[in-house]
Amino acid sequence: MCAEIPIPDSWSKKRKERAIRGEEWPVTTPDLKNILWLAEDALKMVVYKDDKLICKHNNIKRYSVQPKIVITVAPINGGAQP
């Protein structure tokens, strides 16, 4: 999951450019854990039966010019499918 957070309008042009390049990290709310919990609950019964089936995460929260949440779901290689 990649949570892309809006860059504050109040920031200077230089700071906005640093955020776009990934040199500034969003250390504000919402925290990544809460975004992940929301995403897991939203996908329950749509993508998987229960979020207890999730065994692996790869998550990031960063700034973006176009805020969004991108979620990729895939089976774990070599894992049994419930």
PyMOL Python script that loads the backbone (N, CA, C, O; Angstrom):
from pymol import cmd

cmd.read_pdbstr("""\
ATOM      1  N   MET A   1       0.839  -1.166   0.000  1.00  0.00           N
ATOM      2  CA  MET A   1       0.000   0.000   0.000  1.00  0.00           C
ATOM      3  C   MET A   1       0.885   1.229   0.000  1.00  0.00           C
ATOM      4  O   MET A   1       1.880   1.298   0.721  1.00  0.00           O
ATOM      5  N   CYS A   2       0.514   2.182  -0.805  1.00  0.00           N
ATOM      6  CA  CYS A   2       1.202   3.473  -0.860  1.00  0.00           C
ATOM      7  C   CYS A   2       0.173   4.561  -0.593  1.00  0.00           C
ATOM      8  O   CYS A   2      -0.723   4.795  -1.404  1.00  0.00           O
ATOM      9  N   ALA A   3       0.307   5.218   0.538  1.00  0.00           N
ATOM     10  CA  ALA A   3      -0.575   6.323   0.889  1.00  0.00           C
ATOM     11  C   ALA A   3       0.130   7.621   0.512  1.00  0.00           C
ATOM     12  O   ALA A   3       1.165   7.964   1.083  1.00  0.00           O
ATOM     13  N   GLU A   4      -0.436   8.334  -0.446  1.00  0.00           N
ATOM     14  CA  GLU A   4       0.167   9.575  -0.931  1.00  0.00           C
ATOM     15  C   GLU A   4      -0.625  10.753  -0.366  1.00  0.00           C
ATOM     16  O   GLU A   4      -1.797  10.946  -0.688  1.00  0.00           O
ATOM     17  N   ILE A   5       0.032  11.522   0.471  1.00  0.00           N
ATOM     18  CA  ILE A   5      -0.562  12.593   1.252  1.00  0.00           C
ATOM     19  C   ILE A   5      -0.372  13.927   0.526  1.00  0.00           C
ATOM     20  O   ILE A   5       0.673  14.140  -0.087  1.00  0.00           O
ATOM     21  N   PRO A   6      -1.358  14.832   0.581  1.00  0.00           N
ATOM     22  CA  PRO A   6      -1.189  16.125  -0.081  1.00  0.00           C
ATOM     23  C   PRO A   6      -0.082  16.967   0.547  1.00  0.00           C
ATOM     24  O   PRO A   6       0.121  16.947   1.761  1.00  0.00           O
ATOM     25  N   ILE A   7       0.615  17.695  -0.289  1.00  0.00           N
ATOM     26  CA  ILE A   7       1.659  18.608   0.173  1.00  0.00           C
ATOM     27  C   ILE A   7       0.976  19.893   0.647  1.00  0.00           C
ATOM     28  O   ILE A   7       0.143  20.446  -0.071  1.00  0.00           O
ATOM     29  N   PRO A   8       1.314  20.372   1.835  1.00  0.00           N
ATOM     30  CA  PRO A   8       0.663  21.589   2.341  1.00  0.00           C
ATOM     31  C   PRO A   8       0.876  22.788   1.409  1.00  0.00           C
ATOM     32  O   PRO A   8       1.992  23.034   0.952  1.00  0.00           O
ATOM     33  N   ASP A   9      -0.182  23.517   1.137  1.00  0.00           N
ATOM     34  CA  ASP A   9      -0.111  24.703   0.279  1.00  0.00           C
ATOM     35  C   ASP A   9       0.779  25.784   0.883  1.00  0.00           C
ATOM     36  O   ASP A   9       1.369  26.585   0.159  1.00  0.00           O
ATOM     37  N   SER A  10       0.872  25.803   2.195  1.00  0.00           N
ATOM     38  CA  SER A  10       1.635  26.849   2.883  1.00  0.00           C
ATOM     39  C   SER A  10       3.148  26.688   2.735  1.00  0.00           C
ATOM     40  O   SER A  10       3.901  27.604   3.067  1.00  0.00           O
ATOM     41  N   TRP A  11       3.599  25.536   2.243  1.00  0.00           N
ATOM     42  CA  TRP A  11       5.034  25.306   2.116  1.00  0.00           C
ATOM     43  C   TRP A  11       5.636  26.131   0.987  1.00  0.00           C
ATOM     44  O   TRP A  11       4.959  26.482   0.021  1.00  0.00           O
ATOM     45  N   SER A  12       6.919  26.430   1.131  1.00  0.00           N
ATOM     46  CA  SER A  12       7.645  27.143   0.078  1.00  0.00           C
ATOM     47  C   SER A  12       7.811  26.235  -1.138  1.00  0.00           C
ATOM     48  O   SER A  12       7.656  25.017  -1.048  1.00  0.00           O
ATOM     49  N   LYS A  13       8.124  26.844  -2.264  1.00  0.00           N
ATOM     50  CA  LYS A  13       8.320  26.072  -3.503  1.00  0.00           C
ATOM     51  C   LYS A  13       9.454  25.061  -3.334  1.00  0.00           C
ATOM     52  O   LYS A  13       9.346  23.926  -3.797  1.00  0.00           O
ATOM     53  N   LYS A  14      10.545  25.470  -2.670  1.00  0.00           N
ATOM     54  CA  LYS A  14      11.688  24.557  -2.451  1.00  0.00           C
ATOM     55  C   LYS A  14      11.292  23.357  -1.596  1.00  0.00           C
ATOM     56  O   LYS A  14      11.660  22.220  -1.892  1.00  0.00           O
ATOM     57  N   ARG A  15      10.547  23.624  -0.547  1.00  0.00           N
ATOM     58  CA  ARG A  15      10.138  22.525   0.337  1.00  0.00           C
ATOM     59  C   ARG A  15       9.175  21.585  -0.384  1.00  0.00           C
ATOM     60  O   ARG A  15       9.256  20.368  -0.213  1.00  0.00           O
ATOM     61  N   LYS A  16       8.262  22.138  -1.190  1.00  0.00           N
ATOM     62  CA  LYS A  16       7.356  21.302  -1.980  1.00  0.00           C
ATOM     63  C   LYS A  16       8.143  20.413  -2.946  1.00  0.00           C
ATOM     64  O   LYS A  16       7.809  19.241  -3.117  1.00  0.00           O
ATOM     65  N   GLU A  17       9.171  20.956  -3.568  1.00  0.00           N
ATOM     66  CA  GLU A  17      10.001  20.170  -4.486  1.00  0.00           C
ATOM     67  C   GLU A  17      10.719  19.052  -3.744  1.00  0.00           C
ATOM     68  O   GLU A  17      10.835  17.939  -4.255  1.00  0.00           O
ATOM     69  N   ARG A  18      11.208  19.348  -2.522  1.00  0.00           N
ATOM     70  CA  ARG A  18      11.851  18.294  -1.711  1.00  0.00           C
ATOM     71  C   ARG A  18      10.855  17.187  -1.382  1.00  0.00           C
ATOM     72  O   ARG A  18      11.209  16.008  -1.399  1.00  0.00           O
ATOM     73  N   ALA A  19       9.623  17.557  -1.087  1.00  0.00           N
ATOM     74  CA  ALA A  19       8.588  16.568  -0.770  1.00  0.00           C
ATOM     75  C   ALA A  19       8.304  15.687  -1.979  1.00  0.00           C
ATOM     76  O   ALA A  19       8.170  14.471  -1.843  1.00  0.00           O
ATOM     77  N   ILE A  20       8.211  16.286  -3.148  1.00  0.00           N
ATOM     78  CA  ILE A  20       7.957  15.522  -4.382  1.00  0.00           C
ATOM     79  C   ILE A  20       9.095  14.541  -4.659  1.00  0.00           C
ATOM     80  O   ILE A  20       8.855  13.427  -5.126  1.00  0.00           O
ATOM     81  N   ARG A  21      10.329  14.950  -4.372  1.00  0.00           N
ATOM     82  CA  ARG A  21      11.500  14.073  -4.596  1.00  0.00           C
ATOM     83  C   ARG A  21      11.655  13.007  -3.506  1.00  0.00           C
ATOM     84  O   ARG A  21      12.514  12.132  -3.607  1.00  0.00           O
ATOM     85  N   GLY A  22      10.829  13.084  -2.477  1.00  0.00           N
ATOM     86  CA  GLY A  22      10.921  12.099  -1.392  1.00  0.00           C
ATOM     87  C   GLY A  22      11.938  12.456  -0.329  1.00  0.00           C
ATOM     88  O   GLY A  22      12.348  11.595   0.449  1.00  0.00           O
ATOM     89  N   GLU A  23      12.347  13.702  -0.281  1.00  0.00           N
ATOM     90  CA  GLU A  23      13.315  14.151   0.721  1.00  0.00           C
ATOM     91  C   GLU A  23      12.632  14.677   1.981  1.00  0.00           C
ATOM     92  O   GLU A  23      13.296  14.941   2.984  1.00  0.00           O
ATOM     93  N   GLU A  24      11.321  14.829   1.932  1.00  0.00           N
ATOM     94  CA  GLU A  24      10.493  15.217   3.095  1.00  0.00           C
ATOM     95  C   GLU A  24       9.482  14.104   3.309  1.00  0.00           C
ATOM     96  O   GLU A  24       8.876  13.618   2.354  1.00  0.00           O
ATOM     97  N   TRP A  25       9.299  13.702   4.551  1.00  0.00           N
ATOM     98  CA  TRP A  25       8.344  12.641   4.874  1.00  0.00           C
ATOM     99  C   TRP A  25       7.184  13.206   5.668  1.00  0.00           C
ATOM    100  O   TRP A  25       7.386  14.070   6.522  1.00  0.00           O
ATOM    101  N   PRO A  26       5.969  12.737   5.404  1.00  0.00           N
ATOM    102  CA  PRO A  26       4.799  13.237   6.144  1.00  0.00           C
ATOM    103  C   PRO A  26       4.733  12.628   7.545  1.00  0.00           C
ATOM    104  O   PRO A  26       4.377  11.462   7.715  1.00  0.00           O
ATOM    105  N   VAL A  27       5.076  13.424   8.523  1.00  0.00           N
ATOM    106  CA  VAL A  27       5.068  12.949   9.913  1.00  0.00           C
ATOM    107  C   VAL A  27       3.882  13.556  10.662  1.00  0.00           C
ATOM    108  O   VAL A  27       3.975  13.885  11.845  1.00  0.00           O
ATOM    109  N   THR A  28       2.776  13.693   9.953  1.00  0.00           N
ATOM    110  CA  THR A  28       1.548  14.239  10.523  1.00  0.00           C
ATOM    111  C   THR A  28       0.470  13.158  10.509  1.00  0.00           C
ATOM    112  O   THR A  28       0.670  12.073   9.963  1.00  0.00           O
ATOM    113  N   THR A  29      -0.650  13.464  11.106  1.00  0.00           N
ATOM    114  CA  THR A  29      -1.778  12.537  11.052  1.00  0.00           C
ATOM    115  C   THR A  29      -2.415  12.590   9.677  1.00  0.00           C
ATOM    116  O   THR A  29      -2.336  13.634   9.029  1.00  0.00           O
ATOM    117  N   PRO A  30      -3.024  11.555   9.206  1.00  0.00           N
ATOM    118  CA  PRO A  30      -3.169  10.273   9.889  1.00  0.00           C
ATOM    119  C   PRO A  30      -1.870   9.472   9.822  1.00  0.00           C
ATOM    120  O   PRO A  30      -1.097   9.590   8.871  1.00  0.00           O
ATOM    121  N   ASP A  31      -1.651   8.660  10.848  1.00  0.00           N
ATOM    122  CA  ASP A  31      -0.444   7.840  10.809  1.00  0.00           C
ATOM    123  C   ASP A  31      -0.675   6.634   9.901  1.00  0.00           C
ATOM    124  O   ASP A  31      -1.812   6.251   9.626  1.00  0.00           O
ATOM    125  N   LEU A  32       0.412   6.057   9.451  1.00  0.00           N
ATOM    126  CA  LEU A  32       0.367   4.970   8.476  1.00  0.00           C
ATOM    127  C   LEU A  32      -0.435   3.775   8.992  1.00  0.00           C
ATOM    128  O   LEU A  32      -1.152   3.126   8.230  1.00  0.00           O
ATOM    129  N   LYS A  33      -0.312   3.493  10.274  1.00  0.00           N
ATOM    130  CA  LYS A  33      -1.035   2.367  10.874  1.00  0.00           C
ATOM    131  C   LYS A  33      -2.543   2.533  10.721  1.00  0.00           C
ATOM    132  O   LYS A  33      -3.245   1.576  10.395  1.00  0.00           O
ATOM    133  N   ASN A  34      -3.043   3.744  10.956  1.00  0.00           N
ATOM    134  CA  ASN A  34      -4.484   3.982  10.846  1.00  0.00           C
ATOM    135  C   ASN A  34      -4.963   3.913   9.401  1.00  0.00           C
ATOM    136  O   ASN A  34      -6.068   3.438   9.138  1.00  0.00           O
ATOM    137  N   ILE A  35      -4.148   4.380   8.468  1.00  0.00           N
ATOM    138  CA  ILE A  35      -4.494   4.276   7.053  1.00  0.00           C
ATOM    139  C   ILE A  35      -4.561   2.800   6.658  1.00  0.00           C
ATOM    140  O   ILE A  35      -5.471   2.385   5.940  1.00  0.00           O
ATOM    141  N   LEU A  36      -3.599   2.017   7.126  1.00  0.00           N
ATOM    142  CA  LEU A  36      -3.563   0.582   6.831  1.00  0.00           C
ATOM    143  C   LEU A  36      -4.786  -0.126   7.392  1.00  0.00           C
ATOM    144  O   LEU A  36      -5.395  -0.943   6.702  1.00  0.00           O
ATOM    145  N   TRP A  37      -5.156   0.172   8.631  1.00  0.00           N
ATOM    146  CA  TRP A  37      -6.334  -0.465   9.237  1.00  0.00           C
ATOM    147  C   TRP A  37      -7.590  -0.142   8.439  1.00  0.00           C
ATOM    148  O   TRP A  37      -8.427  -1.015   8.212  1.00  0.00           O
ATOM    149  N   LEU A  38      -7.722   1.095   8.021  1.00  0.00           N
ATOM    150  CA  LEU A  38      -8.873   1.504   7.230  1.00  0.00           C
ATOM    151  C   LEU A  38      -8.912   0.742   5.901  1.00  0.00           C
ATOM    152  O   LEU A  38      -9.968   0.266   5.482  1.00  0.00           O
ATOM    153  N   ALA A  39      -7.760   0.633   5.247  1.00  0.00           N
ATOM    154  CA  ALA A  39      -7.687  -0.081   3.965  1.00  0.00           C
ATOM    155  C   ALA A  39      -8.021  -1.561   4.147  1.00  0.00           C
ATOM    156  O   ALA A  39      -8.773  -2.129   3.355  1.00  0.00           O
ATOM    157  N   GLU A  40      -7.470  -2.184   5.180  1.00  0.00           N
ATOM    158  CA  GLU A  40      -7.757  -3.601   5.434  1.00  0.00           C
ATOM    159  C   GLU A  40      -9.246  -3.825   5.646  1.00  0.00           C
ATOM    160  O   GLU A  40      -9.819  -4.763   5.091  1.00  0.00           O
ATOM    161  N   ASP A  41      -9.872  -2.975   6.440  1.00  0.00           N
ATOM    162  CA  ASP A  41     -11.303  -3.124   6.700  1.00  0.00           C
ATOM    163  C   ASP A  41     -12.129  -2.883   5.435  1.00  0.00           C
ATOM    164  O   ASP A  41     -13.135  -3.558   5.218  1.00  0.00           O
ATOM    165  N   ALA A  42     -11.715  -1.935   4.605  1.00  0.00           N
ATOM    166  CA  ALA A  42     -12.457  -1.630   3.379  1.00  0.00           C
ATOM    167  C   ALA A  42     -12.398  -2.789   2.383  1.00  0.00           C
ATOM    168  O   ALA A  42     -13.337  -2.992   1.614  1.00  0.00           O
ATOM    169  N   LEU A  43     -11.309  -3.542   2.393  1.00  0.00           N
ATOM    170  CA  LEU A  43     -11.143  -4.649   1.444  1.00  0.00           C
ATOM    171  C   LEU A  43     -11.759  -5.958   1.932  1.00  0.00           C
ATOM    172  O   LEU A  43     -11.909  -6.907   1.162  1.00  0.00           O
ATOM    173  N   LYS A  44     -12.112  -6.002   3.214  1.00  0.00           N
ATOM    174  CA  LYS A  44     -12.711  -7.214   3.783  1.00  0.00           C
ATOM    175  C   LYS A  44     -14.017  -7.531   3.066  1.00  0.00           C
ATOM    176  O   LYS A  44     -14.850  -6.646   2.869  1.00  0.00           O
ATOM    177  N   MET A  45     -14.197  -8.774   2.679  1.00  0.00           N
ATOM    178  CA  MET A  45     -15.342  -9.300   1.952  1.00  0.00           C
ATOM    179  C   MET A  45     -15.425  -8.783   0.506  1.00  0.00           C
ATOM    180  O   MET A  45     -16.372  -9.104  -0.212  1.00  0.00           O
ATOM    181  N   VAL A  46     -14.452  -7.996   0.089  1.00  0.00           N
ATOM    182  CA  VAL A  46     -14.369  -7.543  -1.301  1.00  0.00           C
ATOM    183  C   VAL A  46     -13.209  -8.259  -1.983  1.00  0.00           C
ATOM    184  O   VAL A  46     -13.354  -8.795  -3.082  1.00  0.00           O
ATOM    185  N   VAL A  47     -12.054  -8.259  -1.315  1.00  0.00           N
ATOM    186  CA  VAL A  47     -10.852  -8.889  -1.866  1.00  0.00           C
ATOM    187  C   VAL A  47     -10.527 -10.187  -1.122  1.00  0.00           C
ATOM    188  O   VAL A  47     -10.051 -11.146  -1.730  1.00  0.00           O
ATOM    189  N   TYR A  48     -10.778 -10.220   0.168  1.00  0.00           N
ATOM    190  CA  TYR A  48     -10.520 -11.417   0.981  1.00  0.00           C
ATOM    191  C   TYR A  48     -11.645 -11.576   1.991  1.00  0.00           C
ATOM    192  O   TYR A  48     -12.382 -10.637   2.292  1.00  0.00           O
ATOM    193  N   LYS A  49     -11.752 -12.809   2.507  1.00  0.00           N
ATOM    194  CA  LYS A  49     -12.831 -13.117   3.437  1.00  0.00           C
ATOM    195  C   LYS A  49     -12.642 -12.413   4.786  1.00  0.00           C
ATOM    196  O   LYS A  49     -13.600 -11.902   5.365  1.00  0.00           O
ATOM    197  N   ASP A  50     -11.421 -12.392   5.270  1.00  0.00           N
ATOM    198  CA  ASP A  50     -11.135 -11.818   6.581  1.00  0.00           C
ATOM    199  C   ASP A  50      -9.713 -11.276   6.564  1.00  0.00           C
ATOM    200  O   ASP A  50      -8.828 -11.865   5.943  1.00  0.00           O
ATOM    201  N   ASP A  51      -9.492 -10.155   7.243  1.00  0.00           N
ATOM    202  CA  ASP A  51      -8.156  -9.577   7.235  1.00  0.00           C
ATOM    203  C   ASP A  51      -7.138 -10.392   8.030  1.00  0.00           C
ATOM    204  O   ASP A  51      -5.944 -10.093   7.999  1.00  0.00           O
ATOM    205  N   LYS A  52      -7.602 -11.421   8.740  1.00  0.00           N
ATOM    206  CA  LYS A  52      -6.652 -12.318   9.409  1.00  0.00           C
ATOM    207  C   LYS A  52      -5.838 -13.117   8.392  1.00  0.00           C
ATOM    208  O   LYS A  52      -4.812 -13.700   8.742  1.00  0.00           O
ATOM    209  N   LEU A  53      -6.288 -13.148   7.131  1.00  0.00           N
ATOM    210  CA  LEU A  53      -5.567 -13.857   6.072  1.00  0.00           C
ATOM    211  C   LEU A  53      -4.347 -13.084   5.578  1.00  0.00           C
ATOM    212  O   LEU A  53      -3.523 -13.634   4.848  1.00  0.00           O
ATOM    213  N   ILE A  54      -4.225 -11.822   5.966  1.00  0.00           N
ATOM    214  CA  ILE A  54      -3.076 -11.009   5.547  1.00  0.00           C
ATOM    215  C   ILE A  54      -1.852 -11.434   6.345  1.00  0.00           C
ATOM    216  O   ILE A  54      -1.872 -11.439   7.576  1.00  0.00           O
ATOM    217  N   CYS A  55      -0.794 -11.789   5.639  1.00  0.00           N
ATOM    218  CA  CYS A  55       0.425 -12.274   6.287  1.00  0.00           C
ATOM    219  C   CYS A  55       1.654 -11.434   5.971  1.00  0.00           C
ATOM    220  O   CYS A  55       2.714 -11.637   6.564  1.00  0.00           O
ATOM    221  N   LYS A  56       1.523 -10.500   5.049  1.00  0.00           N
ATOM    222  CA  LYS A  56       2.690  -9.726   4.645  1.00  0.00           C
ATOM    223  C   LYS A  56       2.241  -8.334   4.205  1.00  0.00           C
ATOM    224  O   LYS A  56       1.243  -8.184   3.500  1.00  0.00           O
ATOM    225  N   HIS A  57       2.995  -7.318   4.635  1.00  0.00           N
ATOM    226  CA  HIS A  57       2.708  -5.930   4.263  1.00  0.00           C
ATOM    227  C   HIS A  57       3.962  -5.284   3.684  1.00  0.00           C
ATOM    228  O   HIS A  57       5.085  -5.638   4.043  1.00  0.00           O
ATOM    229  N   ASN A  58       3.753  -4.355   2.805  1.00  0.00           N
ATOM    230  CA  ASN A  58       4.810  -3.471   2.328  1.00  0.00           C
ATOM    231  C   ASN A  58       4.136  -2.112   2.156  1.00  0.00           C
ATOM    232  O   ASN A  58       3.430  -1.889   1.173  1.00  0.00           O
ATOM    233  N   ASN A  59       4.348  -1.213   3.100  1.00  0.00           N
ATOM    234  CA  ASN A  59       3.596   0.042   3.145  1.00  0.00           C
ATOM    235  C   ASN A  59       4.510   1.255   3.177  1.00  0.00           C
ATOM    236  O   ASN A  59       5.633   1.195   3.678  1.00  0.00           O
ATOM    237  N   ILE A  60       4.009   2.353   2.635  1.00  0.00           N
ATOM    238  CA  ILE A  60       4.746   3.609   2.673  1.00  0.00           C
ATOM    239  C   ILE A  60       3.739   4.753   2.698  1.00  0.00           C
ATOM    240  O   ILE A  60       2.665   4.672   2.102  1.00  0.00           O
ATOM    241  N   LYS A  61       4.108   5.811   3.395  1.00  0.00           N
ATOM    242  CA  LYS A  61       3.327   7.051   3.396  1.00  0.00           C
ATOM    243  C   LYS A  61       4.265   8.135   2.906  1.00  0.00           C
ATOM    244  O   LYS A  61       5.342   8.327   3.469  1.00  0.00           O
ATOM    245  N   ARG A  62       3.866   8.847   1.860  1.00  0.00           N
ATOM    246  CA  ARG A  62       4.725   9.884   1.296  1.00  0.00           C
ATOM    247  C   ARG A  62       3.864  11.029   0.777  1.00  0.00           C
ATOM    248  O   ARG A  62       2.639  10.931   0.700  1.00  0.00           O
ATOM    249  N   TYR A  63       4.537  12.111   0.425  1.00  0.00           N
ATOM    250  CA  TYR A  63       3.834  13.261  -0.149  1.00  0.00           C
ATOM    251  C   TYR A  63       3.650  13.051  -1.642  1.00  0.00           C
ATOM    252  O   TYR A  63       4.423  12.344  -2.288  1.00  0.00           O
ATOM    253  N   SER A  64       2.606  13.680  -2.177  1.00  0.00           N
ATOM    254  CA  SER A  64       2.334  13.587  -3.602  1.00  0.00           C
ATOM    255  C   SER A  64       1.554  14.813  -4.065  1.00  0.00           C
ATOM    256  O   SER A  64       0.800  15.415  -3.301  1.00  0.00           O
ATOM    257  N   VAL A  65       1.749  15.166  -5.323  1.00  0.00           N
ATOM    258  CA  VAL A  65       0.984  16.251  -5.923  1.00  0.00           C
ATOM    259  C   VAL A  65      -0.464  15.817  -6.097  1.00  0.00           C
ATOM    260  O   VAL A  65      -1.381  16.634  -6.014  1.00  0.00           O
ATOM    261  N   GLN A  66      -0.662  14.518  -6.339  1.00  0.00           N
ATOM    262  CA  GLN A  66      -2.011  13.966  -6.523  1.00  0.00           C
ATOM    263  C   GLN A  66      -2.261  12.940  -5.407  1.00  0.00           C
ATOM    264  O   GLN A  66      -1.892  11.776  -5.564  1.00  0.00           O
ATOM    265  N   PRO A  67      -2.876  13.340  -4.289  1.00  0.00           N
ATOM    266  CA  PRO A  67      -3.093  12.443  -3.158  1.00  0.00           C
ATOM    267  C   PRO A  67      -3.975  11.251  -3.534  1.00  0.00           C
ATOM    268  O   PRO A  67      -4.960  11.386  -4.260  1.00  0.00           O
ATOM    269  N   LYS A  68      -3.596  10.091  -3.021  1.00  0.00           N
ATOM    270  CA  LYS A  68      -4.369   8.870  -3.277  1.00  0.00           C
ATOM    271  C   LYS A  68      -3.805   7.750  -2.420  1.00  0.00           C
ATOM    272  O   LYS A  68      -2.745   7.884  -1.809  1.00  0.00           O
ATOM    273  N   ILE A  69      -4.534   6.645  -2.387  1.00  0.00           N
ATOM    274  CA  ILE A  69      -4.033   5.424  -1.762  1.00  0.00           C
ATOM    275  C   ILE A  69      -4.028   4.356  -2.845  1.00  0.00           C
ATOM    276  O   ILE A  69      -5.055   4.084  -3.467  1.00  0.00           O
ATOM    277  N   VAL A  70      -2.871   3.759  -3.062  1.00  0.00           N
ATOM    278  CA  VAL A  70      -2.715   2.706  -4.058  1.00  0.00           C
ATOM    279  C   VAL A  70      -2.479   1.403  -3.312  1.00  0.00           C
ATOM    280  O   VAL A  70      -1.543   1.294  -2.520  1.00  0.00           O
ATOM    281  N   ILE A  71      -3.331   0.412  -3.568  1.00  0.00           N
ATOM    282  CA  ILE A  71      -3.229  -0.873  -2.878  1.00  0.00           C
ATOM    283  C   ILE A  71      -3.049  -1.971  -3.916  1.00  0.00           C
ATOM    284  O   ILE A  71      -3.825  -2.077  -4.865  1.00  0.00           O
ATOM    285  N   THR A  72      -2.028  -2.777  -3.727  1.00  0.00           N
ATOM    286  CA  THR A  72      -1.790  -3.928  -4.585  1.00  0.00           C
ATOM    287  C   THR A  72      -1.957  -5.171  -3.730  1.00  0.00           C
ATOM    288  O   THR A  72      -1.338  -5.289  -2.673  1.00  0.00           O
ATOM    289  N   VAL A  73      -2.785  -6.093  -4.179  1.00  0.00           N
ATOM    290  CA  VAL A  73      -3.035  -7.337  -3.444  1.00  0.00           C
ATOM    291  C   VAL A  73      -2.575  -8.487  -4.320  1.00  0.00           C
ATOM    292  O   VAL A  73      -2.938  -8.572  -5.494  1.00  0.00           O
ATOM    293  N   ALA A  74      -1.772  -9.372  -3.740  1.00  0.00           N
ATOM    294  CA  ALA A  74      -1.269 -10.528  -4.478  1.00  0.00           C
ATOM    295  C   ALA A  74      -1.043 -11.682  -3.512  1.00  0.00           C
ATOM    296  O   ALA A  74      -0.770 -11.462  -2.332  1.00  0.00           O
ATOM    297  N   PRO A  75      -1.155 -12.917  -4.009  1.00  0.00           N
ATOM    298  CA  PRO A  75      -0.848 -14.055  -3.141  1.00  0.00           C
ATOM    299  C   PRO A  75       0.653 -14.096  -2.857  1.00  0.00           C
ATOM    300  O   PRO A  75       1.465 -13.651  -3.668  1.00  0.00           O
ATOM    301  N   ILE A  76       0.999 -14.631  -1.707  1.00  0.00           N
ATOM    302  CA  ILE A  76       2.408 -14.813  -1.363  1.00  0.00           C
ATOM    303  C   ILE A  76       2.919 -16.018  -2.129  1.00  0.00           C
ATOM    304  O   ILE A  76       2.304 -17.084  -2.081  1.00  0.00           O
ATOM    305  N   ASN A  77       4.030 -15.872  -2.832  1.00  0.00           N
ATOM    306  CA  ASN A  77       4.594 -16.971  -3.618  1.00  0.00           C
ATOM    307  C   ASN A  77       4.837 -18.196  -2.750  1.00  0.00           C
ATOM    308  O   ASN A  77       5.451 -18.101  -1.687  1.00  0.00           O
ATOM    309  N   GLY A  78       4.363 -19.321  -3.195  1.00  0.00           N
ATOM    310  CA  GLY A  78       4.562 -20.578  -2.489  1.00  0.00           C
ATOM    311  C   GLY A  78       3.596 -20.802  -1.353  1.00  0.00           C
ATOM    312  O   GLY A  78       3.641 -21.847  -0.704  1.00  0.00           O
ATOM    313  N   GLY A  79       2.721 -19.844  -1.093  1.00  0.00           N
ATOM    314  CA  GLY A  79       1.784 -19.974   0.013  1.00  0.00           C
ATOM    315  C   GLY A  79       0.525 -20.692  -0.403  1.00  0.00           C
ATOM    316  O   GLY A  79       0.123 -20.663  -1.566  1.00  0.00           O
ATOM    317  N   ALA A  80      -0.089 -21.336   0.565  1.00  0.00           N
ATOM    318  CA  ALA A  80      -1.363 -22.032   0.289  1.00  0.00           C
ATOM    319  C   ALA A  80      -2.470 -21.000   0.162  1.00  0.00           C
ATOM    320  O   ALA A  80      -2.478 -20.003   0.883  1.00  0.00           O
ATOM    321  N   GLN A  81      -3.381 -21.228  -0.728  1.00  0.00           N
ATOM    322  CA  GLN A  81      -4.517 -20.353  -0.926  1.00  0.00           C
ATOM    323  C   GLN A  81      -5.688 -20.855  -0.086  1.00  0.00           C
ATOM    324  O   GLN A  81      -6.114 -21.998  -0.254  1.00  0.00           O
ATOM    325  N   PRO A  82      -6.217 -20.024   0.814  1.00  0.00           N
ATOM    326  CA  PRO A  82      -7.354 -20.478   1.641  1.00  0.00           C
ATOM    327  C   PRO A  82      -8.626 -20.591   0.818  1.00  0.00           C
ATOM    328  O   PRO A  82      -9.674 -20.957   1.349  1.00  0.00           O
TER     329      PRO A  82
END
""", "prot")
cmd.dss("prot")
cmd.show_as("cartoon", "prot")
cmd.util.cbc("prot")
cmd.orient("prot")
